[in-house]
């Protein structure tokens, strides 16, 4: 089983270094790494060029093509990979995270699979936490759900439905759109507890929102998504409420059985469960 990891980058070099360091520790040596630098200005390009890894590929863009554009570039560069992992740069992976995704894909016949995550402050030892987490959550799955922080996709999905819609600017909704297209095409999605990673939490998106250079792309992307799928206000409201209820029921059941949930966040000095 050949695997490639593609990571889009736009500044935030500190987080990129932490991410790459953890991949170096906890990913198989033969995994292909594809970095797509979306015109970073903080030294990211120089850092990438200094990496000593024969399994790494670097794509440098003169302008920010957004998540969708960068992901599509990574997919094209991973032409020989059977599975492609789309990964944010503001994450820290844990021991066995790729093996866990592979095992889940085989066990539940998944075409797209995401790991369990903990978001927020990195105030714990990930090795011991991940070990206990996976032990408790290894048989847990939320079917039909994946998230854009990290998701592993089989090549057959891209062959059938194509890549990501680049009409979604910068970031937001391109993952949701892709998951919906895949689901409607009959592919199986799942978020699973036999793989775990830490997510700091949308550091690139938050940084972009604070600038005056980028237009309100989130609003534009939401409007484009709703228009593309012809979603009325009532349909959107019904979908939001259904998703909230479903996630709440999943969370309650997972917490009761395993003392963890597939989505955990450190907020205001305590761990919350979603």
N, C-alpha and C positions, 0 to 999 in steps of 0.2 A: 504494500500500500504506500504510494508516494504522496507526500504532503508538502505543500508550500504555505508559507505565512506571508501575507501582504499587510503592510502597516503604512497608512497614510500619515504624513507629518506636516505640521505647520507650526513652526516655532516650538516653544515648550521643551527646550532641549533637556532640561533637568529630568523631566518625566521620561523622555525618550531614553536617556541613559539608564534609568532604573529599569525600564521595560526590557531593554536589550540585555542588561546584566542578568535579569531573571530568566530570560529565554536561554542565554548561554548556560545557565545552571540546569535548567529543567526541561530542555527540549532535546530530542535526539540530534546527533551531529549531522545526519544526512538530510535534515529538513531544509528546504530552500527558503531563504529569507529574502523578501522583496520590499525594499523601502522606497516609498514614493514621496519625494520632498516637494510639497506644494509651494515653492518660492519662499522658503523660510528666510528670515533676515537676522537670526540670532546665533549664527554659527553652526546650525544643524548640518549644512552641506559640508563644511570642513570636517566636522566630526565623522560624518558618514564615510567620507573619502579616506579617512584614516583607519577605518575598521579593517582588521586582518582576518578575513573569513572568506574562504573560497566558495562557500555556499550562498553568499550574499549577492544580491543585485540591487543597484541603485538607479532610480529614475528621477531625474531632476527637471522640474517644470519651471518655466519662466514666469508663470502666473498661477494663482491658486485655482485649480480646476474643481475644487470641492471634493467631498467624500466620494460621490458617484463616479466622477472622472478618474480619481486616483484608484479607486477600487477596480474599475474597468482596466486601467493600465496594468495593475497587479495581476489580474486574471489572465490578460494576454501574455504577460511575462512568465506565467506559471503554466505554460502550454502542455507540459509533460506530467503535471501533477494530477492524481486521481481525486484528491481532496484538497480544497483551498480554505485556509483559515483567514478570515477577515478580522483584524485585531486593532483596537485602539492603541495609541501610544501611551496613554495615561493608565496603564495597568501593570500589575506585577503578577506573574504566573506562579503556579505552585508545582511541587513535585507530582509527576504523573498526570498532568492536566491534559496532554494530548492523548495519552493512552486511555484516559477516562472518556474522552469524546469518542474515540474509536470504538471502545467497548459499548458505549451507549448506542452508537449508530448501528452496530451489529445486533445488539440485543433487541432493540425496538424497531429495526428496519427503518432508520431515519435517513433522510436525505439532507436535512439541515439540522444542526444540533448546536446549542449554546450551553455554557457551563453555569453552575451556580456562582453567585458573586457576593462580595461584601464591599460596600461603597463607603467613602468618607475618609477620615483620618487613618493613616497607616500606623496604628498604635498597638500592634500585636505581632507575635512571631508567626509568620505565615506557614512555616513548615509544620509546626505542631498543630496550629489551628486547622489547616487543610487536612491533615491526617485524621483528626477527630471528626471534622465536618464530613469528609467522604465516607468514613466508617459508618456514620449515622445516616447519611443521605444517599448511599450508593444505589438504592433501588427506587429513588424518587424521580418522577418525571412529570412535567406539565406538557401534555400533548398539544400540538397545534401552536406552540409559542416558541419564539426565539427573540433575541435582542441584539441590537447593533453594536454592543460593546465588544462582543466576540461571538462569531458563529462560523462553524465549519460546514462547507457546502460541497456536495459531490459534483464532479464535473458534469454529470448527466443533467443536472438542473440548469446550468448555464447553456448547455447544448440545446435544451428544449425551449427555454423562455428568454434566452439572451442575458445580457448584463444588467447593470443598474441604469435607471433613467436619469440622464444627465440634465434634464430640465429642472431637477431639484438643485438649486444653487447652494454652494458652500457645504451645507449639511442640514440634516433633519428631514425625515419622511422618506428618503430614498430607501432606507432599510425596510420600513413599514410597507412601502409599495412593493418591494421585491418579495417580501414574505407573503403578501397577499397574492401576488401573481403566482408564486410557487405553489401555494396552497390550492388555488383554483385550478392549477394544472395537475393536481393530484399528488404532489409530493408531500412527504411527511416531515413535520417539524417537531422539535422537542427541546425543552430546557431541562437539564438533568443535574443530579446531585453527585454523580461520580466523577465530576471534574470541577475544579474551584479556582477562582482567581480574585485578586483585589482590584477594585476600580476606584481611582481617586475621585472621579466624577466630573466629566464634561469640561475639563480645564481649557481645552482649545476653544470650544463653543463659548464658554463664559468670557474668555479673553476677547474674542471677536465681537461679542455683544457690547463690550465696553468701548469699542472704537467707533469713530464717526465715519470711518472709511467705507464700511460695508453697509449696504442698505438692509432694511428689516427682512432678511431672507426667510426667517422662520414663518412670518405671516404669509409671505408670498408662496412658500412651499406648501403650507397648509391649504391655501386657497387652490393651488394647482392640484394637489392630491384630491381634494373634495370634488373639484370639477372633473378630473380625470375619471374618477370612479362614480360620478353622478350621485353624490351623497347629499341628501337633503338634511336640513337642520334636525329633523326628527330621527332620521337614520343615524346621524352622528351622535345624538344624545343617547339613543338606545344602545348603540355600540359602546359608548363610554361607560354607561351604567352597567351593561352586561360584563364588560371587562373588569370593572372595579369589583363587582360581586364575585365573579369567578376567581379573581386573584385573592380576594379576602377569604373565600372558602378554602382555596389551596393553602394559603398562609396559616390559617387556623389548624387545618389538618396536619400540615408538616410540622408546625411547632409542637403540637400535642404529641405526635408520634416520635419526633426526632430531636426536639429542642433547637432546631434550626429551620430556616426557610431558604428557598432558592434565591430570594432577593433580600439581602440584609443591608442596613444602612446605619452608620454611626452618626447620630444627630444630637447636638446639644448634650454631649456627655453620656449618652446611652445608646445601646444598640436597638434599632427598630426592625420589625419584621414585616415583609411585604409578599 
